[in-house]
Amino acid sequence: MTAFGLQEIMKDAVMTAFATAGPILLVSIGVGLIIAVFQAATSINEQTLTFVPKIVVMALMLIVFGNFMLQQLVDFTLRIFKVMAEMTG
């Protein structure tokens, strides 16, 4: 295994992590921002007001994007196994 090969594997791992976690994190950040603006405008400082909607939205995102995320992880795992098989001969 060369340094370039290891670098490609790490790059693939990071890109897979971004593709897997990205949709949920972006939507969660958006919901948090909307709720923060709402709290600032109304002076409501309730902790559960930020927590509960984020959990609900994240659960919905897992339902919507769960298949895509699982497929990304399966594809990455298959690529890693292929590289391992090529290394052993």
N, C-alpha and C positions, 0 to 999 in steps of 0.2 A: 504494500500500500504506500503510495507516494504521498507527499505533502499536498499535492494538487488534488488527488483523489479524496483525501480526508477533508480538504477545504470544500470540495463539491458536495460531499455528504453533509457537512455542517450547514452549508448554504441551503441545501434542500430541506434540512430539518427546520431551519428558521423560517423559510418560506411556507412550509407546511403548517407550522405553528401559527403564523400570521393568518393564513387562509382558514385555519380551523377556528381560532379564537376571535378573529377580526370582526365578523358580523355581530356577534353578541356584545363584544366590548364597545363597538361604535354605537350601537343602539342604546346600550346602557348609559354611555356618556351623554348621548342626546337626551334621554329621559331625565337624567340627573340635572342637566343644564336647564331643561324646561321647568322642572320642579323647583330648582334654586331660584329661577327668575320669578316664579309664582310665589314662593315664600318671601322673597325680598319685596315684592309688590304688595303683599297682604300682611306682612309682619307676622306670619305664622311660623313658629319655631318648633314644630313637632317633629321628633326624630323618625317616627314611623311613617310620616308622610313621604320621606325620601326612600325609605327601605322597602316598603311593601310594593309600590309601583315598579321599582326596579326588578324585584324578584318575579313579579307577575310577567313583566315584559321579557325577562330573560327566559322564563319557562316557555313562553309563547315562541320565542326565537329558537329555542331548542327543538320545539315541535316542528317548526317550519324548516329550519336549516339542519336538523339532526342528521338526515340522510346524507346531505352534502358533506357534512363534517365527518361522518363515519367513513364515507367513500374516500375522502382525502387521507384519513389515517390508514385505511387499508391499502391504498395505492402507495403511500410512503413505506409501509411495512414490506410490501412486496418488492419495492425497489431496493430496500436494505437487504432483504434476503437474497435478491439477485446478485448484489455486489458481494455479499458474503460467499455465495456459491462460486462466483468467478475468482475470488481470492484463493479458495481452497483447491481449485483446479477442476 
